């Protein structure tokens, strides 16, 4: 399940394969950008921003003239690049999305009809499968897609005090939904929201303003995601391989790892875009 740590690791893999390389082929399998061809451009950076991936490209010196003539466009999508400017390939993994890296001529491990974006260099191909979102925008306009995000737990802009202030700006909001709101702090998903609620001993439904020492909650969230950003498999219990990786998430009806009480779950939210499944231990989380 993609969360901030998953996106961080995806960016690292993409960076290793693409950063500084010239694209020899691009294939955007979404209608708005189906005719966009970025071959000949150079990948200048790969940046994770919360749950968003930003792959920045810029024209080589000898291609500035063709960019100025409008050769690099996205069929009226506004993806035209200014002379000497750059473009950002923006993707969001949502629930099922993944970027995979292949060597030249290597067979894809997923069916081609699931591919939404293909970026090839002389030696590597990055394929984005089942991406929840894929678009190309001028790099100068990145704020239009990620400017609303709060401080990034895994980014250079991390600011614990600002994140805390954002969370407490709506004290009646359930703690889990407050943590999930990327405008408050960027990078936490449903797994972390449930696990952090357990570790702080509160139910996901508890208003954020009623939590004792919310600063500790923010610090715990930062520690949890930092510990997992380089792990091949996310683990929030610290138990060895083969044991449960999560305290409560996805464990409805199973015994609590602390007290043995059966884990409960329910939906929390007010609408289709704000509803999440929550899990909790009725004994450990009062």
Long-range contacts (C-beta under 8 A, 24 or more apart in sequence): 1-95, 1-189, 1-190, 1-191, 2-51, 2-93, 2-94, 2-95, 2-97, 2-98, 2-189, 3-51, 3-187, 3-188, 3-189, 3-190, 3-191, 3-192, 3-225, 3-234, 4-48, 4-50, 4-51, 4-152, 4-153, 4-154, 4-186, 4-187, 4-188, 4-189, 4-192, 4-225, 5-154, 5-187, 5-225, 5-228, 5-229, 5-231, 5-234, 6-93, 6-234, 7-48, 7-50, 7-51, 7-52, 7-53, 7-93, 7-187, 8-48, 8-154, 8-229, 9-229, 9-230, 10-48, 10-53, 10-93, 10-98, 10-99, 11-46, 11-47, 11-48, 11-53, 13-99, 13-101, 14-46, 14-53, 14-55, 14-99, 14-101, 14-126, 15-45, 15-46, 16-101, 17-101, 17-121, 17-124, 17-126, 18-43, 18-46, 18-55, 18-119, 18-121, 18-124, 18-126, 19-43, 19-44, 19-45, 19-46, 20-44, 21-121, 21-122, 21-123, 21-124, 22-60, 22-121, 22-122, 23-57, 23-119, 23-120, 23-121, 24-120, 24-121, 24-122, 25-118, 25-119, 25-120, 26-117, 26-118, 26-119, 26-120, 27-115, 27-117, 27-118, 28-116, 28-117, 28-118, 28-134, 28-136, 29-115, 29-116, 29-117, 29-118, 30-116, 30-117, 30-134, 30-135, 32-74, 32-75, 32-77, 32-135, 33-74, 33-75, 33-77, 33-79, 33-134, 33-135, 33-136, 34-75, 35-73, 35-74, 35-75, 36-72, 36-73, 36-74, 36-75, 36-77, 36-79, 36-136, 37-72, 38-72, 38-87, 38-89, 38-119, 38-136, 41-72, 41-87, 43-119, 43-121, 44-86, 48-152, 48-154, 48-155, 49-146, 49-149, 49-152, 49-155, 49-186, 50-146, 50-149, 50-152, 50-155, 50-182, 50-186, 50-187, 51-92, 51-93, 51-182, 51-186, 51-187, 51-189, 52-90, 52-91, 52-92, 52-145, 52-146, 52-149, 53-90, 53-91, 53-92, 53-93, 53-99, 54-88, 54-89, 54-90, 54-142, 54-146, 55-88, 55-89, 55-90, 55-91, 55-119, 56-86, 56-87, 56-88, 56-89, 56-139, 57-86, 57-87, 57-88, 57-89, 58-85, 58-86, 58-87, 58-139, 59-84, 59-85, 59-86, 74-136, 77-135, 77-136, 78-137, 78-138, 79-136, 79-137, 79-138, 80-138, 81-138, 82-138, 82-140, 85-138, 85-139, 85-140, 86-138, 86-139, 86-140, 87-136, 87-137, 87-138, 87-139, 88-136, 88-137, 88-138, 88-139, 88-142, 89-117, 89-119, 89-134, 89-135, 89-136, 90-133, 90-134, 90-135, 90-136, 90-137, 90-142, 90-145, 90-146, 91-116, 91-117, 91-128, 91-131, 91-133, 91-134, 91-135, 92-131, 92-132, 92-133, 93-131, 93-132, 94-131, 94-132, 94-133, 95-132, 96-129, 96-130, 96-132, 97-128, 97-129, 97-130, 97-131, 97-132, 98-128, 98-129, 98-130, 99-126, 99-127, 99-128, 99-129, 100-126, 100-127, 100-129, 101-125, 101-126, 102-126, 102-127, 148-182, 148-183, 149-182, 149-183, 149-186, 150-181, 150-182, 150-183, 150-184, 150-185, 150-186, 151-185, 151-186, 152-185, 152-186, 152-187, 153-185, 153-186, 153-187, 153-188, 153-221, 153-222, 153-225, 153-226, 154-187, 154-225, 154-226, 154-229, 155-186, 158-222, 160-215, 160-218, 160-219, 160-222, 163-218, 164-214, 164-215, 164-218, 167-208, 167-214, 167-217, 167-218, 168-208, 168-209, 168-214, 170-208, 171-207, 171-208, 171-209, 171-210, 172-207, 172-208, 172-209, 173-207, 173-208, 174-204, 174-205, 174-206, 174-207, 174-208, 174-268, 175-200, 175-202, 175-204, 175-205, 175-206, 175-207, 175-208, 175-211, 175-217, 176-204, 176-205, 176-268, 176-276, 176-278, 177-268, 177-269, 177-274, 177-276, 178-208, 179-221, 180-276, 185-218, 185-221, 187-225, 188-221, 188-225, 190-249, 190-276, 190-277, 191-234, 191-236, 191-246, 191-249, 192-221, 192-224, 192-225, 192-236, 193-276, 193-278, 194-246, 194-248, 194-249, 194-278, 194-279, 194-280, 195-224, 195-236, 195-246, 195-247, 195-248, 195-249, 196-220, 196-221, 196-224, 197-248, 197-278, 197-280, 197-285, 198-247, 198-248, 198-280, 198-281, 198-284, 198-285, 199-224, 199-247, 201-284, 201-285, 201-286, 202-285, 202-286, 203-278, 203-280, 203-285, 203-286, 204-268, 204-278, 204-279, 204-280, 205-268, 205-278, 247-281, 248-279, 248-280, 248-281, 249-279, 250-279, 251-279, 252-279, 256-281, 256-283, 256-284, 258-284, 259-283, 259-284
